[in-house]
Structure formats: structure tokens, C-alpha cells
């Protein structure tokens, strides 16, 4: 799992400063967890994402964005509640989910949305 700054986000996920239309820059589908350290539900999601990053190693990337440290990034995506999770499949529009999702739901989205070709 990798923590993204605005700079690494522009490079690895989406350069919203250059592109108006969504253009995913990654080589693998990804999940981006917009979180904050003080957020209880975010703390519940963190170990699930750790497990998934191991289970799906080499198939998807899992990124974290600290909304406190990366306020411009959070604002660019209209993040108003956390955790917010952005699922980015290859060659398709991203999908946003909010709240602490159970592991089964993550796996279902990974299998049905991110890894479905």
C-alpha cells in the first residue's frame, strides 16, 4: 500500500490539472482510500485494505490519501465524508463508495469491477 501526495497522484492515477476527462494513468486497476487519522471508520477499513493488498498483490494497487495532508486532492474529488473509496478499473470511469465497507464487499467490487475484462 502506498500513500499518495498530490504529485504522486497526478503521476500514478489521474492528472486532473492536464485532463478534463478522466484518464487513468495506472498500469493496474486501483482502490484509493481517502481517509483521516482521527476517523474511526477509516481505522476499521485500514486492516482490510492491508489484507487485500497482499491477497491481490500484482493484480491491483491500493493507495491511501490523507485528506488532512492532501486537502487540495480531497477537494478535487469532492470528498465530504470519509472514508471515501475510489475504485479505478482499467479503461472505464471510476466509481466512488463511501463508508466502512466489509471485506466481502471489497472483494466483490475487486472481482466484478476492477478485474473484470
C-alpha positions, 0 to 999 in steps of 0.5 A: 500500500502506498500513500499518495501526495498530490504529485504522486497522484497526478503521476500514478492515477489521474492528472486532473490539472492536464485532463478534463476527462478522466484518464487513468494513468495506472498500469493496474486497476486501483482502490484509493482510500481517502481517509483521516487519522482521527476517523474511526471508520477509516481505522476499521477499513485500514486492516482490510485494505492491508489484507487485500493488498497482499491477497491481490498483490500484482493484480491491483494497487491500493493507495491511501490519501490523507485528506488532512495532508492532501486537502487540495486532492480531497477537494478535487474529488469532492470528498465530504465524508470519509472514508471515501473509496475510489475504485479505478478499473482499467479503461472505464470511469471510476466509481466512488463508495463511501463508508466502512465497507466489509471485506466481502464487499471489497472483494466483490467490487475487486472481482466484478469491477476492477478485474473484470475484462 
